[in-house]
């Protein structure tokens, strides 16, 4: 199963995106803040997909991906 990490500070947005991805056959993993996302991304296999908000209180999506 394909795993997708979703990073967004909005819990309602996370639930909606996770629901869509689950119905499409993906395994969503959610994180609501920058630090939690960094921990989760370290666990992902190569080639995993990351969907993220653009700005966080402690950084940006570009900083996270780098």
ChimeraX attribute file (.defattr): number of C-alpha atoms within 10 A of each C-alpha:
attribute: neighborCount
match mode: 1-to-1
recipient: residues
	/A:1	6
	/A:2	12
	/A:3	18
	/A:4	21
	/A:5	20
	/A:6	24
	/A:7	26
	/A:8	21
	/A:9	17
	/A:10	12
	/A:11	13
	/A:12	10
	/A:13	13
	/A:14	18
	/A:15	14
	/A:16	11
	/A:17	15
	/A:18	20
	/A:19	14
	/A:20	12
	/A:21	16
	/A:22	14
	/A:23	9
	/A:24	9
	/A:25	11
	/A:26	15
	/A:27	16
	/A:28	20
	/A:29	17
	/A:30	22
	/A:31	21
	/A:32	17
	/A:33	17
	/A:34	21
	/A:35	11
	/A:36	12
	/A:37	20
	/A:38	14
	/A:39	11
	/A:40	15
	/A:41	19
	/A:42	9
	/A:43	9
	/A:44	15
	/A:45	10
	/A:46	7
	/A:47	9
	/A:48	12
	/A:49	15
	/A:50	17
	/A:51	13
	/A:52	22
	/A:53	15
	/A:54	13
	/A:55	15
	/A:56	16
	/A:57	8
	/A:58	9
	/A:59	12
	/A:60	14
	/A:61	15
	/A:62	11
	/A:63	11
	/A:64	16
	/A:65	10
	/A:66	5
